């Protein structure tokens, strides 16, 4: 069978385990040469690291007949991100694919979160995506092509006890849409994936607690996808399949889009649009907004689903 990505060079961040590892393995199976990046830290971002993670995955690829090298820099700094991309260029002379999968989580309700909790999560999940894209862009422009896959999350829709993670991941999706518009003129495409998988390093005890609390309050973190919590599949391979598919020529016309994947289901989220609007000649005023007809039309049957007694 023809390998879909033969001759391509790919970088996968956070590829030492779980979803990132599955993506790296599938890229290699499809003929890509892979830089396996993983800093080796724990899911909370400050645990003792295992710098051997990346090398073990790279060795797994090489043992299967593929080409891979390990890289252990952190995506949270511009220098680290530049080193990751440069590893691909130094080793194979180019970079064709960048998959940003690295991320951490520090769960807790907003009244308990500290500045460190916010900065660490945003620094890896959001700034890390910016930093690696920034490092790869000159190579993509020079080559007149490239693929970027960023990892968002359904938590971006709102998730109890995860405001820092939600902010970072929804930022990733907005970042993706803008990058697609910036780089389309150079033949570079950029998409985001919101994966749901039980096989992920972010499913810590704190995260599981937030999911349970959300369920108690009737506030599923993915409130417009009610099946999400009931149909979580344990494997990372379906996520990898979507990510790698978006890197192939069959998806060469797809950019700036927001995908969903879990287990046996894959989907595409629509572009954000107004659900309803009101026009008032001369400009919107406070008095105009208080008009009963305006209130009934604009708000409809919306109720505050988040207010409840503890």
C-alpha positions as CSV (number, residue, x, y, z in Angstrom):
1,X,0.0,0.0,0.0
2,X,1.3,3.5,-0.9
3,X,2.4,5.4,2.1
4,X,0.4,8.7,2.2
5,X,3.2,10.8,3.7
6,X,6.2,9.3,2.1
7,X,9.2,11.8,2.2
8,X,7.5,14.3,4.6
9,X,9.1,15.5,7.8
10,X,6.8,15.9,10.8
11,X,7.2,17.4,14.3
12,X,4.9,16.2,17.0
13,X,5.0,17.9,20.4
14,X,3.9,16.1,23.5
15,X,4.6,12.9,21.6
16,X,6.0,10.8,24.5
17,X,2.7,9.2,25.4
18,X,-1.0,9.0,24.8
19,X,-2.4,11.0,21.8
20,X,0.9,12.5,20.8
21,X,2.6,9.1,20.7
22,X,-0.2,7.6,18.6
23,X,0.1,10.5,16.2
24,X,3.9,10.1,15.9
25,X,3.5,6.3,15.3
26,X,0.9,6.7,12.6
27,X,2.8,9.5,10.8
28,X,5.8,7.1,10.7
29,X,3.7,4.3,9.5
30,X,2.6,6.5,6.6
31,X,6.2,7.2,5.6
32,X,6.9,10.5,7.4
33,X,10.2,11.1,9.2
34,X,9.3,12.2,12.7
35,X,10.7,14.5,15.4
36,X,9.3,13.1,18.6
37,X,9.2,16.0,21.1
38,X,8.4,15.6,24.7
39,X,9.8,17.5,27.7
40,X,9.0,14.6,29.9
41,X,7.1,16.5,32.6
42,X,3.9,15.4,34.3
43,X,0.4,16.4,33.5
44,X,0.4,19.3,36.0
45,X,3.6,20.8,34.5
46,X,5.8,20.8,37.6
47,X,6.3,17.1,38.5
48,X,9.7,15.4,38.0
49,X,10.2,14.7,34.4
50,X,11.0,11.6,32.4
51,X,13.3,12.8,29.6
52,X,13.4,9.3,28.2
53,X,9.8,9.4,27.0
54,X,10.7,10.9,23.6
55,X,13.6,8.6,22.9
56,X,11.5,5.5,23.7
57,X,8.9,6.5,21.2
58,X,11.5,7.4,18.6
59,X,13.1,4.0,19.2
60,X,9.8,2.3,18.8
61,X,9.4,3.9,15.4
62,X,12.9,3.0,14.3
63,X,12.4,-0.6,15.4
64,X,9.4,-0.7,13.1
65,X,11.5,0.4,10.2
66,X,10.7,4.1,10.3
67,X,12.8,7.2,10.8
68,X,12.6,9.2,14.0
69,X,14.7,11.3,16.4
70,X,13.9,12.5,19.9
71,X,13.8,16.1,21.1
72,X,13.2,17.1,24.7
73,X,12.9,21.0,24.7
74,X,9.9,22.7,26.2
75,X,7.4,24.4,23.9
76,X,6.7,27.0,26.6
77,X,9.7,29.1,25.6
78,X,10.5,30.6,22.2
79,X,14.0,29.1,22.4
80,X,12.7,25.6,23.2
81,X,10.2,25.8,20.3
82,X,12.8,27.0,17.9
83,X,15.1,24.1,18.9
84,X,12.3,21.6,18.2
85,X,11.7,22.8,14.7
86,X,15.5,23.2,14.1
87,X,15.9,19.5,15.0
88,X,13.8,18.6,12.0
89,X,15.7,21.0,9.7
90,X,19.1,19.9,11.0
91,X,18.3,16.2,10.6
92,X,16.3,16.1,7.4
93,X,16.6,19.6,5.9
94,X,13.0,20.6,6.1
95,X,9.7,20.5,8.0
96,X,6.4,19.7,6.3
97,X,4.0,18.9,9.2
98,X,3.7,20.4,12.7
99,X,1.3,18.8,15.2
100,X,1.0,20.7,18.5
101,X,-0.2,18.2,21.1
102,X,1.8,19.3,24.2
103,X,-0.4,20.4,27.0
104,X,-0.8,20.4,30.8
105,X,-3.7,20.8,33.2
106,X,-4.0,22.3,36.7
107,X,-7.7,21.9,37.7
108,X,-9.6,23.9,40.2
109,X,-12.5,26.3,40.5
110,X,-11.7,29.9,39.8
111,X,-11.7,30.9,43.5
112,X,-8.9,28.4,44.1
113,X,-6.7,29.0,41.1
114,X,-3.5,30.9,41.5
115,X,-1.5,32.9,39.0
116,X,0.9,30.1,38.6
117,X,-1.9,27.7,37.6
118,X,-3.0,30.1,34.9
119,X,0.4,30.9,33.5
120,X,1.7,27.4,33.4
121,X,-1.4,26.1,31.5
122,X,-1.5,28.9,29.1
123,X,2.2,28.9,28.6
124,X,2.3,25.3,27.4
125,X,-1.1,24.8,25.7
126,X,-1.5,28.2,24.0
127,X,1.9,30.0,23.9
128,X,3.5,26.7,23.1
129,X,1.4,26.4,19.9
130,X,2.3,30.0,19.0
131,X,6.0,29.4,19.6
132,X,6.3,26.3,17.4
133,X,4.2,27.8,14.6
134,X,6.3,31.0,14.7
135,X,9.5,28.8,14.4
136,X,8.1,26.8,11.5
137,X,6.6,29.6,9.5
138,X,9.8,30.7,7.7
139,X,10.4,27.2,6.5
140,X,6.8,26.7,5.4
141,X,6.8,30.0,3.4
142,X,10.1,29.2,1.8
143,X,8.8,25.7,0.8
144,X,5.5,27.2,-0.3
145,X,3.6,24.7,1.8
146,X,3.1,23.0,5.1
147,X,0.5,21.6,7.5
148,X,-0.3,22.7,11.1
149,X,-2.6,20.7,13.4
150,X,-3.3,22.3,16.8
151,X,-5.0,20.5,19.6
152,X,-7.9,22.3,21.2
153,X,-10.5,20.8,23.6
154,X,-14.2,20.6,24.1
155,X,-13.3,22.1,27.5
156,X,-13.1,25.3,25.5
157,X,-16.9,25.4,25.4
158,X,-16.9,25.8,29.2
159,X,-15.8,23.3,31.8
160,X,-16.4,23.5,35.6
161,X,-13.1,23.9,37.5
162,X,-11.0,24.4,34.3
163,X,-11.1,28.1,33.5
164,X,-7.4,28.2,32.8
165,X,-7.4,25.2,30.6
166,X,-10.6,26.3,28.8
167,X,-9.1,29.7,28.1
168,X,-5.9,28.2,26.7
169,X,-7.7,25.6,24.5
170,X,-10.3,28.0,23.1
171,X,-7.5,30.4,22.5
172,X,-5.8,27.6,20.4
173,X,-8.9,27.4,18.2
174,X,-9.0,31.1,17.6
175,X,-5.3,31.1,17.0
176,X,-5.8,28.4,14.4
177,X,-8.4,30.3,12.5
178,X,-6.2,33.4,12.3
179,X,-3.1,31.4,11.3
180,X,-5.0,29.8,8.5
181,X,-5.9,33.2,7.1
182,X,-2.4,34.5,7.5
183,X,-0.7,31.6,5.8
184,X,-3.2,30.5,3.2
185,X,-1.5,32.7,0.6
186,X,1.7,30.6,1.0
187,X,-0.1,27.3,0.5
188,X,0.0,26.5,4.3
189,X,-3.0,25.0,5.9
190,X,-3.9,25.1,9.6
191,X,-6.7,23.2,11.4
192,X,-7.6,22.4,15.0
193,X,-8.8,19.2,16.6
194,X,-10.9,18.8,19.8
195,X,-10.3,15.2,20.9
196,X,-12.1,13.3,23.6
197,X,-10.2,10.3,24.8
198,X,-9.8,8.5,28.1
199,X,-6.2,7.9,27.0
200,X,-4.6,11.2,27.8
201,X,-2.2,12.6,30.3
202,X,-4.6,15.3,31.3
203,X,-7.1,13.0,32.9
204,X,-5.7,13.5,36.4
205,X,-7.6,13.0,39.7
206,X,-8.3,16.8,39.7
207,X,-9.8,16.6,36.2
208,X,-12.0,13.6,37.0
209,X,-13.2,15.5,40.1
210,X,-14.3,18.4,37.9
211,X,-16.1,16.1,35.5
212,X,-18.0,14.5,38.4
213,X,-18.8,17.9,39.9
214,X,-20.1,19.1,36.5
215,X,-22.3,16.1,36.3
216,X,-23.7,16.8,39.8
217,X,-24.5,20.3,38.8
218,X,-26.1,19.3,35.5
219,X,-23.3,21.2,33.7
220,X,-21.5,18.8,31.3
221,X,-18.4,20.5,30.1
222,X,-19.5,19.9,26.5
223,X,-23.0,21.0,26.9
224,X,-23.9,20.9,23.2
225,X,-22.6,17.4,22.8
226,X,-24.5,15.4,25.4
227,X,-23.0,12.1,24.3
228,X,-19.4,13.1,25.0
229,X,-19.2,12.0,28.6
230,X,-21.1,8.7,27.9
231,X,-19.1,7.6,24.9
232,X,-15.5,8.3,25.7
233,X,-13.3,5.7,24.1
234,X,-10.1,4.6,25.8
235,X,-7.8,4.7,22.8
236,X,-5.8,7.5,21.3
237,X,-5.7,6.0,17.8
238,X,-8.9,7.6,16.5
239,X,-7.5,11.0,17.3
240,X,-4.3,10.2,15.5
241,X,-6.2,9.0,12.5
242,X,-8.0,12.3,12.1
243,X,-4.8,14.3,12.7
244,X,-2.8,12.3,10.1
245,X,-5.7,12.4,7.6
246,X,-5.7,16.2,7.8
247,X,-2.0,16.1,6.8
248,X,-2.6,14.1,3.6
249,X,-3.3,15.4,0.2
250,X,-7.0,14.5,0.4
251,X,-7.4,17.3,2.9
252,X,-5.3,19.8,1.0
253,X,-8.3,22.2,0.6
254,X,-9.2,22.2,4.3
255,X,-7.9,25.0,6.5
256,X,-9.1,27.1,9.4
257,X,-11.6,24.4,10.5
258,X,-12.4,23.0,13.9
259,X,-12.8,19.2,14.2
260,X,-14.2,16.9,16.8
261,X,-13.2,13.3,17.3
262,X,-13.9,10.6,19.9
263,X,-13.8,6.9,19.5
264,X,-16.1,5.9,16.6
265,X,-17.3,9.5,15.9
266,X,-15.7,12.3,13.9
267,X,-17.3,15.7,13.2
268,X,-16.8,19.3,12.1
269,X,-17.9,22.3,14.2
270,X,-19.5,25.2,12.3
271,X,-18.1,28.6,12.1
272,X,-19.4,30.8,14.9
273,X,-22.5,32.7,14.0
274,X,-25.2,34.9,15.6
275,X,-28.2,32.8,16.7
276,X,-30.5,35.8,16.7
277,X,-30.2,39.6,16.6
278,X,-32.2,42.8,17.0
279,X,-31.8,46.0,15.0
280,X,-32.7,49.4,16.5
281,X,-32.4,52.4,14.3
282,X,-30.1,55.1,15.7
283,X,-28.2,52.7,17.8
284,X,-28.7,50.2,20.7
285,X,-29.7,51.9,24.0
286,X,-30.2,50.7,27.5
287,X,-33.8,51.7,27.3
288,X,-34.2,49.9,24.0
289,X,-32.8,46.7,25.4
290,X,-35.3,46.8,28.3
291,X,-38.2,46.7,25.8
292,X,-40.2,43.5,26.6
293,X,-40.4,42.5,22.9
294,X,-36.7,42.8,22.5
295,X,-36.0,40.8,25.7
296,X,-38.4,38.0,24.7
297,X,-36.9,37.8,21.2
298,X,-33.3,38.2,22.0
299,X,-33.2,35.9,25.0
300,X,-36.1,33.6,24.2
301,X,-36.3,30.7,26.6
302,X,-32.6,31.0,27.7
303,X,-32.3,30.2,31.4
304,X,-29.2,30.5,33.6
305,X,-28.2,26.8,33.7
306,X,-25.2,27.6,35.9
307,X,-26.8,29.1,39.0
308,X,-27.6,26.6,41.7
309,X,-27.2,26.1,45.5
310,X,-24.3,24.0,46.7
